[in-house]
Amino acid sequence: MEHHIISLGAGTQSTDLLLRGLRGEFDVIPSHAIFSDTGNEPKGVYKYLEWLQRFVQEEFHFTIDVVSTGNIFKDALAYVTGESKSSEGIPYYTKNRVTGKKGIIRRQCTGDYKIRPVRRHIRKVLPKAKRVSLWLGISYDEMQRMKQANVKWITHRFPLIEKRLRRIDCITNFRAYQLPVPVRSSCVVCPYHSDRYWLWIYENEPDSFEAAITLDETIRNYPGINDECYLHRTCRPIKEVIVDLIKGKALASKQLDMFPELIEECEGVCGV
Ligand code: SF4
């Protein structure tokens, strides 16, 4: 028997996937939806998740499972200060102190904070499951983010792509049902943010933006990395970057168009 489970990011696409799934728009109804909380989503995501939990309970008698392996922001600070020995694995941008050459640290956070907690939870609630179809909310316009699971017992499925549904179709669907549209889910401190997303955090969640500044300033001397680390791809302090964004300089530049809401490497798990 195959079990059908949604990996819920609580963003636009995976929430639309959940609601369509519960309404029976696909061949089977999913039995579980699991949200793995990194502890560092924008407040708007948590607020929406609270509403969504109530809504699916009342409408479909369905419970969303929330799991967590820790707070990625606190873990990052603890690693830099030496309180913790294990890195949180955020893919910071790096700049060589002498040559100025830029790079990026290998990402481990998606596996640690998103993928493995979901798998552990599936094992806990379905200990005998041999085959799991894990539905991911990747839309047709982001199909380059599709990736298969690296374990045999899980097959990733992409129902929005099967139906050629784009992000805009998901948004239209929320409006058609007169439901609130989710904000984009992602860690506040994720280096994959576009400039547009950084500006959104700055304007809508000042506390979250302050926390991002704190981490950005803390990681210049990241343990084990000789280069300076930054949250922004230009390898400039986010505090300075935002000033340019506010002035509209970066928004007006063509470069912005090259970077969608998230840069593509979040493995189809974060940010959907
Ligand atoms: S959203 Fe970014 S920082 Fe958070 S787990 Fe995913 S890749 Fe890592």
Residues whose N, C-alpha, C, O or C-beta is under 5 A from the ligand:
A	BS01	SF4	I90 C109 T110 Y113 S186 C187 C190 C266 C270
